[in-house]
Amino acid sequence: MSRQSSATPPTAGLSSDLLLGPVSGTNTFEETVQRLLQTVRLGLIAPGDRLPAERELATQLGVSRDTLREAIGSLAGAGYLISRRGRYGGTFVSDALPSPPDMAAGTPTGAAHRSITAAEIDDVLTLRDILEVGAARVAAGRVLSPPERELLWSSLGAAADADADEYRRVDSRLHLYIGELAGSPSLVPMLADVRMRLNELLDAIPLLAPNIAHSNQQHEQIVIAILTGRSDAAAEAMREHLSGTALLLRGFLE
């Protein structure tokens, strides 16, 4: 059976230096998911073949084994990887990979299909970065009223407490409120438009629990920086947060 020939990781055919080098930055889970996705989707590890052993792969990526397990578990849940036990066990690339997502994901049968292009992803992410990093910086530089501060903190709590079905909506509200705190009435409609386009893209990829947990931690860093008036810290925390989302979108959709 051909499966037994995959009992040894196919390192000979794997360009480890290309995609499985050390992860950089603070979005380690998201970047690990992206690296694994790209490796699988580009065929560097073929369908049915086994990934390198967990210890070896964690060392290659420069991440903890817990982070690697979370990434592998998330991709297994999304249909890209399969874990098997026993003598010939390990983590394998699925024989049949999921079809590339399109904008019809989750729409009723018969709805018109519209493919997601790399240019569309670039446009949304670039515009989001320009608007939201700037909004966080300006919001942190303003003197916020007690009601504004209270609503920002409660919006953070609502996002942290939201379940999977509610998360996208509550997350959107938090980001839009940060934009409102920047004090420019013209900014919020632009943010809302970008957020609608972003959510269309997000709806085409799996909602990953480790990413939600990480996002909530980053939300807290952003909000605390705004409430303590640290403009540079707020902007940097927002930039890191948006970078994590960008990594996942590019990994799944490009």
CORDAJO-V273345 format. One line per field, one symbol per residue. burial: # if it has 16 or more other C-alpha atoms within 10 Angstrom, else .. Layout:
burial = ???
This chain:
burial = .....##.##...#....#####...###############..#########....##.####.#.##.#######.#####.......#####......#####..........#....#..##..##.###########..#...##..##.######......##.#############....##..##.##.##.######.##.###.###.##########.#########################.
